[in-house]
């Protein structure tokens, strides 16, 4: 029985990066032997065990054979005679198919075991598939695209990109389950350069199958005086990368990704203007979120940003009444923290344009100040005043907030807004 650290942990160490997770493979053991040593079995499809002290995951070396389409269409074989190289051969990329043996204390011993030249691909910054088994699992297309977003200076080997294209043509991507698609997209959105994930998916044809609403944005023209980058798809990717440079949350990044979907079906005679694209974006976004089973927090923020981002961009022109209505539609009184994320997404939209990357975005401060002023209205006192007519409370609060914002917009001394 031998234990090896494999995959991403070794890759990241060789790149000089901090290690996020460690994966371990056990060669020459049976499930019964693992259980006798105190390891607790947790694997559903194949034997994975938790270490009795560290609770780290240890998997028995295995091979796999494709039996049906999709992510779950595999038959696994595990036994003491499965070698380390056989286990590494089933992995996706050469840079993830390296291993190093551990001694009885869990310390690395001996050289890096690298049967598929992963170190050479690390040195030349290439993402390359290990072997033909790559084509058996469509999730690997998503994973490679995600790695491209993490390692933005890596290129994709021509033979790997060609293989991915064949997988798409053969319909493998169509068999992916929604939960796994969302899992990989969400992880890719949180990488350093998330646009790269979607660029790779588009290059191999998978984006049109997985997110056709986003794929359709490419090639759609916009008014050059507002969008010097012209292409709506390019704009969304620029906005997304800006959100990543700011370290914004997944909810914000997803909202940025889908905020302009409606531009893809703007009537041709209207181009390059996109009047009403906000509502069209909301219409397209609902089925997308249902299809991929997007979490509620991501869906709700994305719907709000898609509907209101045009109004927020124009809010410098709004008076007290329009500002109050906008804040009400954003449910800002109950969820002020969500308004912060809405403004982060809108700021990313505004700065995700060629030449506007560092432009001021005063709308955020103005809306934040308006909210602060309106929140100082004594809602309890108003409710008490209208105790005999509770139906009038909402309208009274609305008027009081308008008055508070109006007073701040037109102060006697230094302006607040």
BELHU-V590837 format. One record per pair of residues at least 12 apart in sequence whose ideal C-beta (glycine too) atoms are under 10 Angstrom apart, sorted by the first residue. I is the first residue (numbers start at 0). J is the second residue. Records with the same first field share a line. If there is no record, write none. Layout:
I: J  J
//
This chain:
0: 25  26  27  28  29  32  33  36  79
1: 24  25  26  27  28  60  83  98  100  101  102
2: 23  24  25  26  27  28  50  57  98  100  101  102  103  105
3: 22  23  24  25  26  57  60  83  86  87  97  98  99  100  101  107  109  112
4: 18  21  22  23  24  55  97  98  99  100  101  105  107
5: 21  22  23  24  58  60  83  86  87  90  95  96  97  98  99  112
6: 20  21  22  23  24  87  90  91  92  94  95  96  97  98  117
7: 19  20  21  22  92  94  95  97  146
8: 20  21  22  23  95  97  99
9: 21  22  94  95  96  97  98  99  107  111  112  113  117  118
10: 92  93  94  95  96  97  117  118  120  121  146  150
11: 94
12: 97  99  107  111
13: 94  97  111  113  117  118  121  122
14: 94  121  124  150
16: 149  150
20: 55  56
21: 53  55  56  105
22: 55  56  57  58  95  98
23: 47  48  50  53  55  56  57  58  98  101  105
24: 57  58  59  60  61  81  83  86  87  98
25: 38  46  47  48  57  58  59  60  77  79  83  86
26: 59  60  79  80  81  82  83  84  85  86  98  100
27: 59  60  78  79  80  81  82  83
28: 46  48  57  59  60  77  78  79
29: 46  59  77  78  79
30: 42  46  48  59  77
32: 59  79
33: 46  47  48  49  50  57  59
34: 46  48
36: 48  50  51
37: 49  50  51  52
38: 50  51  56  57
39: 51  54
41: 54  56
42: 56  57  58  59  61  75  77
44: 61  63  71  73  74  75
45: 58  59  61  63  73  75  76  77
46: 58  59  60  61  75  77
47: 59  61
50: 105
52: 105
53: 105
55: 105
58: 77  86
59: 75  77  78  79  81  86
60: 76  77  78  79  80  81  82  83  84  85  86  87  89
61: 75  76  77  78  81  85  86  89
62: 74  75  76  77  78  81  82  85  86  88  89  132
63: 75  76  77  86  89  132  135  136
64: 76  89  132  135
65: 132  134  135  136
66: 135
67: 174
68: 135  137  169  170  171  173  174  175
69: 136  137  138  171  172  173  174  175  176  179
70: 136  137  138  139  141  171  174  175  176  178  179  180
71: 136  174  176  179
72: 135  136  137  171  174
73: 89  135  136
75: 89
82: 114
83: 98  100  112  114
84: 96  98  112  114  115
85: 114
86: 98
87: 112  113  114  115  117  129
88: 114  115  129  130  131  132
89: 129  130  132  133  135  136
90: 115  117  128  129  130  132  133  139
91: 126  127  128  129  130  132  133  136  138  139  140  142  143  146  159
92: 115  117  120  125  126  127  128  129  133  139  142  143  146  153  155  156  159
93: 113  114  115  116  117  118  119  120  121  125  126  127  128  129  130  156  159
94: 113  115  116  117  118  119  120  121  124  125  126  127  129  146  150  153
95: 115  117  126  129  142  146
96: 112  113  114  115  116  117  120  127  128  129  130
97: 111  112  113  114  115  116  117  118  121
98: 111  112  113  114  117
99: 111  112  113
100: 112
114: 129
115: 127  128  129  130
116: 129
117: 129
120: 153  156
121: 150  153
123: 153  154  156
124: 150  151  152  153  154
125: 153  154  155  156  159
126: 143  144  146  147  150  153  154  155  156  159  160  199
127: 143  153  154  155  156  157  158  159
128: 143  155  156  158  159  160  162  163
129: 159
131: 162
133: 159  162  163  166
134: 162  163  165  166  169  171
135: 166  171
136: 166  171  175
137: 163  166  167  169  170  171  172  173  174  175  179  180  205  208  209
138: 171  172  175  176  179  180  182  183
139: 159  162  163  166  171  183
140: 159  162  163  164  166  167  171  172  175  183  199  200  203  204  205  208  209
141: 172  175  179  180  182  183  184  186  187  196  199  200  205  209
142: 183  186  187
143: 155  159  160  163  196  199  200  203
144: 163  183  184  187  190  195  196  197  198  199  200  201  202  203  205  206  209
145: 182  183  184  185  186  187  188  189  190  193  195  196  199  200
146: 187  190  195  196  199
147: 187  190  192  194  195  196  197  198  199  200  202
148: 186  187  188  189  190  191  192  193  194  195  196  197  198  199  240  243
149: 186  187  189  190  191  192  193  195  196
150: 190  191  192  195
151: 190  191  192  193  194  195  240
152: 192
153: 195
155: 199  202  203
159: 203
160: 199  202  203
161: 203
162: 203
163: 199  200  202  203  204  205
164: 202  203  204  205
165: 203  204
166: 203  204  205
167: 200  203  204  205  206  207  208  209
168: 203  204
170: 208
171: 205  208
172: 200  203  204  205  206  207  208  209
173: 205  208  209
175: 205  208  209
176: 292
177: 209  289  290  291  292  293
178: 291  292
179: 291
180: 205  208  209  210  290  291  292
181: 209  253  288  290  291  292  293  294  297
182: 291
183: 196  200  209
184: 196  197  200  209  210  249  253  256  291  293
185: 249  252  253  291  293  294  297
186: 249
187: 199  200  252
188: 239  242  243  247  248  249  250  251  252  253  255  256  297
189: 243  246  247  248  249  252
190: 243  252
191: 240  243  244
192: 236  239  240  243  244
193: 236  239  240  242  243  252  255  256
194: 232  233  235  236  237  238  239  240  241  243  256  351
195: 236  240
196: 236  239
197: 209  210  213  214  217  232  235  236  239  256
198: 217  232  236
200: 213  214
201: 213  214  217  232  236
206: 232
209: 290  291
210: 256  257  260  287  290  291
211: 263  283  287
212: 256  257  260  261  263  264  280  283  284  286  287  290
213: 232  235  236  256  257  259  260  263  283  287
214: 232  263
215: 231  232  260  262  263  264  283
216: 230  231  232  233  234  235  236  257  259  260  261  262  263
217: 230  231  232  233  235  236  263
218: 230  231  232  233  263
219: 231  232  233  234  259  262  263  264  265  270  271  273  276
220: 262  265  270  271  272  273
221: 233  234  259  262  265  270  271  272  273  352
222: 270  271  272  273
223: 271  353
224: 271
225: 271  272  273  312  352  355
226: 271  273  351  352  353  354  355
227: 352  353  354  355
228: 351  352  353  354  355
229: 271  353
231: 259  260  261  262  263  265  271  273  276
232: 259  262  263
233: 351  352  353
234: 259  262  348  351  352  353
235: 255  256  257  258  259  260  262  347  348  351
236: 255  256  351
237: 255  347  348  350  351  352  353  355  356
238: 252  254  255  256  258  259  344  345  346  347  348  349  350  351  352
239: 251  252  253  255  256  258  347  348  351
240: 252  255  347  351  356
241: 255  346  347  348  349  350  351  352  355  356
242: 254  255  256  343  344  346  347  348  350  351
243: 255  347
244: 347  350  356
245: 343  346  347  350
246: 343
247: 340  343  344  346  347
248: 296  297  300  339  340  343  344
249: 294  296  297  300
250: 294  296  297  298  299  300  301  304  337  340  341  343  344
251: 297  300  301  304  339  340  341  342  343  344  345  346  347
252: 297  301  343  344  347
253: 288  293  294  296  297  298  300  301  304  344
254: 284  297  298  299  300  301  302  303  304  305  308  340  341  343  344  345  347  348
255: 301  304  308  343  344  345  346  347  348  351
256: 297  301  344
257: 280  281  283  284  287  288  293  297  298  301  302  304  305
258: 276  277  280  281  284  301  302  303  304  305  306  307  308  309  344  345  347  348  351
259: 273  276  277  279  280  304  305  308  348
260: 276  277  279  280  281  282  283  284  287  301  305
261: 273  275  276  277  278  279  280  281  282  283  284  305
262: 276  277  279  280
263: 276  279  280  283
264: 276  279  280  282  283
265: 279
273: 309
274: 309
275: 309
276: 305  308  309
277: 304  305  306  307  308  309  310
278: 305  306  309
279: 305
280: 301  302  304  305  306  308  309
281: 301  302  303  304  305  306  307
282: 305
283: 305
284: 298  301  302  304  305  306
285: 298  302  305
287: 301
288: 301  302
296: 337  340
299: 330  334  337
300: 334  337  340  341  343  344
301: 344
303: 328  329  330  334  337  338  340  341  344
304: 329  340  341  342  343  344  345  347  348
305: 344
306: 328  329
307: 325  328  329  341  344  345
308: 341  344  345  347  348  349
309: 345  348
310: 324  325  328  329  345  362
311: 325  329  338  341  342  344  345  346  348  349  360  362  363  365  366
312: 345  346  348  349  360  362
313: 325  362
314: 326  345  361  362  363  365  366  369
315: 361  362  365  366  416
317: 362  365  366  369  404  408
318: 401  404  405  408  409
319: 369  372  373  400  401  402  403  404  405  406  407  408  409  416
320: 397  398  400  401  404  405
321: 401  404
322: 365  366  368  369  370  372  373  400  401  404  405  407  408  416
323: 369  370  373  396  397  398  399  400  401  402  403  404  405
324: 397  400  401
325: 338  366  369
326: 338  366  369  370  373  374  400  404
327: 373  393  396  397  400
329: 341  342  366  370
331: 366  367  369  370  373  374
332: 370  373  374  376  378  396  400
335: 367  370  371  374
338: 363  366  367  370
339: 363  367  370
341: 363  366
342: 360  362  363  364  366  367
343: 363
345: 360  362  363  366
346: 358  360  362  363
347: 360
348: 360
349: 362  363
361: 416
364: 416
365: 408  415  416
366: 416
367: 416
368: 404  407  408  414  415  416
369: 400  403  404  407  408  415  416
370: 400  404
371: 403  404  407  415  416
372: 400  402  403  404  405  406  407  408  415  416
373: 396  397  399  400  401  402  403  404  407
374: 400  403
375: 399  400  403  407
376: 395  396  397  398  399  400  401  402  403  404
377: 396  399
378: 392  395  396  399  400
380: 399
381: 393  395  396  398  399  400
382: 395  396
404: 416
//
